Amino acid sequence: MYAVVRRNSYDPEKLAAREDAMKEFQDRHADQPGYIGNLVVDAGDGQHVLVTLWRSEEEAKAAIPRLVPHIQRLVEPVLASPSELIGTGQVIVNDLVEE
C-alpha cells in the first residue's frame, strides 16, 4: 500500500458553499484504478490533513494527470492557499480496524 499525505487550507465559506463540487471530486478520485480511500483529519482553522491510500506507487502516479483537471476545477476554487504535499511513501504499519 502507498500513501500520499497533503495539507489543504480551505476557505470555510467557499467550502460550505461548494459541497457538491467536493463530492464530485471525491467520486472522480474514487474512480481511479488502485485507489483505496482517504483519511481526512480536520486540523482546525480550515486545515485538513489528507492521507490518500493507493494499492501501489505506480497507480498513484498514473492517476495524477487524470485528476489534475478535476483538482483545478473543483478543489482549487475552495482553497485558501495552495495544497501542500507533506510526503509520499510505502505504508509500513496498517492497523486500521473496520467497524
SEFIFI-830112 format. One line per 5 residues: number of its first residue (from 1); their letters; for each residue x negated, y negated, z negated of N, C-alpha, C, O. Coordinates in steps of 0.05 Angstrom, whole numbers, always signed. Example, Ala and Ser with C-alpha at 12.3 -4.5 7.8 and 13.67 -1.06 7.14 Angstrom:
% SEFIFI-830112
1> AS> -264/+114/-156/-246/+90/-156/-264/+66/-156/-285/+66/-169 ~ -257/+45/-142/-273/+21/-143/-258/-1/-157/-268/-23/-161
END
This chain:
% SEFIFI-830112
1> MYAVV> -17/+23/+0/+0/+0/+0/-18/-25/+0/-39/-25/-12 ~ -9/-45/+14/-24/-70/+18/-7/-93/+8/+18/-93/+13 ~ -19/-113/-4/-4/-136/-15/-15/-162/-4/-39/-166/+0 ~ +4/-181/-1/-2/-209/+6/+10/-226/-16/+34/-224/-21 ~ -7/-242/-29/+3/-258/-51/+1/-288/-43/-20/-298/-35
6> RRNSY> +23/-302/-46/+25/-330/-38/+38/-346/-61/+53/-335/-77 ~ +32/-372/-61/+47/-391/-78/+61/-411/-60/+48/-424/-43 ~ +87/-413/-63/+103/-432/-48/+114/-453/-67/+124/-446/-88 ~ +111/-478/-59/+122/-500/-74/+146/-511/-59/+143/-522/-37 ~ +170/-507/-70/+195/-515/-57/+205/-541/-67/+201/-549/-90
11> DPEKL> +219/-555/-49/+235/-578/-56/+261/-566/-66/+277/-556/-50 ~ +268/-568/-92/+291/-554/-102/+317/-562/-89/+335/-545/-85 ~ +321/-588/-82/+345/-596/-68/+348/-584/-41/+369/-575/-33 ~ +326/-584/-25/+326/-572/+1/+331/-542/+0/+345/-531/+16 ~ +318/-530/-20/+321/-501/-23/+350/-493/-29/+361/-475/-17
16> AARED> +362/-508/-47/+390/-503/-54/+409/-507/-30/+428/-493/-26 ~ +402/-527/-13/+419/-533/+10/+415/-514/+33/+432/-513/+51 ~ +394/-498/+33/+387/-481/+55/+385/-452/+47/+368/-437/+58 ~ +402/-443/+29/+401/-415/+20/+405/-396/+44/+394/-375/+45 ~ +422/-405/+62/+427/-388/+86/+402/-384/+103/+398/-362/+113
21> AMKEF> +386/-405/+105/+361/-403/+120/+342/-384/+107/+328/-368/+120 ~ +340/-385/+80/+322/-368/+66/+331/-339/+68/+315/-321/+70 ~ +357/-334/+67/+368/-307/+71/+361/-297/+99/+354/-273/+102 ~ +364/-314/+119/+358/-306/+146/+328/-298/+148/+321/-279/+161 ~ +310/-314/+136/+282/-308/+137/+277/-281/+123/+262/-264/+133
26> QDRHA> +289/-277/+100/+285/-251/+86/+294/-228/+103/+281/-207/+104 ~ +316/-231/+118/+325/-210/+136/+304/-205/+158/+299/-182/+165 ~ +293/-226/+170/+272/-223/+191/+248/-210/+179/+236/-193/+192 ~ +240/-217/+155/+217/-205/+142/+222/-175/+138/+205/-159/+144 ~ +245/-168/+128/+252/-140/+122/+253/-123/+147/+250/-99/+145
31> DQPGY> +258/-136/+170/+259/-121/+195/+232/-112/+206/+230/-97/+225 ~ +210/-122/+194/+183/-117/+204/+174/-88/+198/+178/-79/+176 ~ +162/-75/+217/+151/-48/+212/+131/-49/+190/+113/-66/+189 ~ +133/-31/+171/+114/-29/+149/+121/-46/+125/+108/-43/+104 ~ +142/-63/+127/+150/-80/+104/+162/-62/+82/+180/-46/+88
36> IGNLV> +152/-65/+58/+163/-50/+35/+182/-68/+19/+203/-59/+11 ~ +174/-93/+14/+191/-111/-1/+175/-134/-14/+150/-135/-10 ~ +189/-151/-28/+178/-175/-41/+183/-174/-71/+204/-165/-79 ~ +164/-184/-86/+169/-191/-114/+165/-221/-114/+144/-232/-106 ~ +185/-236/-125/+183/-265/-126/+186/-273/-154/+206/-266/-168
41> VDAGD> +167/-289/-164/+168/-299/-191/+172/-329/-191/+158/-344/-178 ~ +193/-338/-205/+198/-366/-208/+179/-376/-230/+183/-371/-254 ~ +159/-391/-221/+139/-402/-240/+145/-429/-250/+129/-442/-264 ~ +170/-439/-244/+179/-465/-254/+170/-488/-236/+152/-485/-220 ~ +184/-510/-239/+178/-534/-223/+178/-530/-193/+161/-541/-179
46> GQHVL> +195/-512/-183/+196/-507/-155/+175/-488/-144/+173/-483/-120 ~ +159/-478/-163/+137/-460/-155/+147/-431/-155/+158/-422/-175 ~ +142/-416/-133/+147/-388/-132/+122/-373/-125/+107/-382/-106 ~ +116/-352/-139/+93/-334/-131/+105/-310/-119/+122/-296/-130 ~ +97/-304/-94/+108/-282/-78/+87/-260/-75/+64/-266/-67
51> VTLWR> +95/-236/-80/+78/-213/-74/+94/-196/-53/+114/-185/-59 ~ +83/-196/-29/+96/-181/-7/+81/-155/-3/+57/-155/+1 ~ +96/-133/-3/+84/-107/-2/+88/-95/+26/+110/-96/+37 ~ +67/-83/+37/+67/-70/+63/+55/-42/+60/+40/-37/+42 ~ +62/-24/+79/+51/+2/+79/+21/+1/+85/+5/+17/+74
56> SEEEA> +13/-18/+102/-16/-19/+109/-24/-48/+116/-7/-65/+123 ~ -50/-53/+115/-60/-79/+124/-54/-84/+153/-48/-107/+161 ~ -57/-64/+170/-52/-67/+198/-23/-76/+204/-18/-93/+221 ~ -4/-64/+190/+24/-72/+194/+29/-100/+184/+44/-115/+196 ~ +16/-108/+162/+19/-135/+151/+9/-155/+172/+21/-176/+177
61> KAAIP> -15/-150/+182/-27/-168/+201/-12/-169/+227/-10/-190/+240 ~ -1/-147/+236/+15/-146/+261/+40/-162/+259/+50/-172/+279 ~ +51/-165/+234/+76/-179/+230/+72/-209/+232/+92/-224/+238 ~ +49/-219/+227/+44/-248/+226/+53/-263/+251/+69/-281/+248 ~ +44/-255/+275/+53/-271/+298/+83/-269/+303/+95/-287/+315
66> RLVPH> +96/-247/+295/+125/-245/+298/+140/-263/+278/+162/-272/+284 ~ +128/-267/+254/+141/-282/+233/+136/-312/+235/+153/-328/+225 ~ +114/-321/+246/+107/-349/+247/+130/-367/+257/+136/-387/+244 ~ +143/-361/+279/+165/-379/+288/+188/-381/+268/+200/-402/+265 ~ +193/-359/+254/+215/-359/+234/+206/-374/+209/+222/-388/+196
71> IQRLV> +180/-372/+202/+170/-388/+179/+172/-417/+185/+181/-433/+169 ~ +164/-425/+209/+165/-453/+217/+193/-464/+217/+198/-487/+209 ~ +212/-448/+226/+240/-457/+230/+256/-456/+204/+272/-473/+198 ~ +250/-435/+187/+268/-430/+164/+255/-437/+137/+269/-446/+119 ~ +229/-432/+134/+216/-435/+108/+203/-463/+105/+207/-477/+85
76> EPVLA> +187/-471/+125/+172/-496/+122/+190/-520/+116/+181/-538/+101 ~ +214/-522/+127/+230/-546/+121/+238/-549/+91/+246/-570/+83 ~ +237/-527/+76/+244/-529/+47/+220/-531/+29/+223/-533/+4 ~ +196/-530/+40/+172/-531/+23/+165/-560/+16/+168/-578/+32 ~ +156/-564/-9/+146/-590/-18/+117/-594/-9/+108/-617/-7
81> SPSEL> +103/-573/-5/+75/-573/+4/+69/-547/+19/+85/-528/+16 ~ +48/-546/+34/+42/-521/+49/+39/-497/+31/+30/-499/+8 ~ +48/-474/+41/+45/-448/+27/+15/-443/+22/-1/-449/+39 ~ +9/-432/-1/-19/-426/-8/-23/-396/-10/-10/-382/-25 ~ -42/-386/+6/-50/-358/+4/-67/-355/-20/-89/-367/-22
86> IGTGQ> -59/-338/-39/-75/-332/-63/-94/-309/-57/-118/-310/-65 ~ -84/-289/-43/-102/-266/-37/-87/-244/-23/-63/-243/-23 ~ -103/-225/-13/-92/-201/+0/-109/-178/-8/-133/-181/-15 ~ -98/-154/-6/-114/-130/-12/-98/-106/-17/-73/-106/-19 ~ -112/-84/-20/-100/-58/-26/-89/-59/-55/-101/-69/-73
91> VIVND> -65/-47/-58/-53/-45/-84/-68/-22/-99/-69/+0/-88 ~ -79/-28/-122/-95/-8/-136/-80/+4/-160/-87/+25/-170 ~ -59/-9/-169/-41/+1/-190/-13/-5/-183/-6/-28/-176 ~ +4/+15/-184/+33/+11/-178/+48/+27/-199/+51/+52/-196 ~ +57/+14/-220/+73/+29/-240/+101/+17/-242/+114/+18/-263
96> LVEE> +111/+7/-219/+139/-3/-218/+158/+20/-223/+154/+42/-212 ~ +178/+16/-238/+198/+36/-244/+224/+27/-232/+233/+5/-237 ~ +235/+44/-215/+261/+37/-202/+283/+40/-223/+284/+60/-237 ~ +301/+20/-224/+323/+21/-243/+347/+35/-231/+367/+37/-245
END
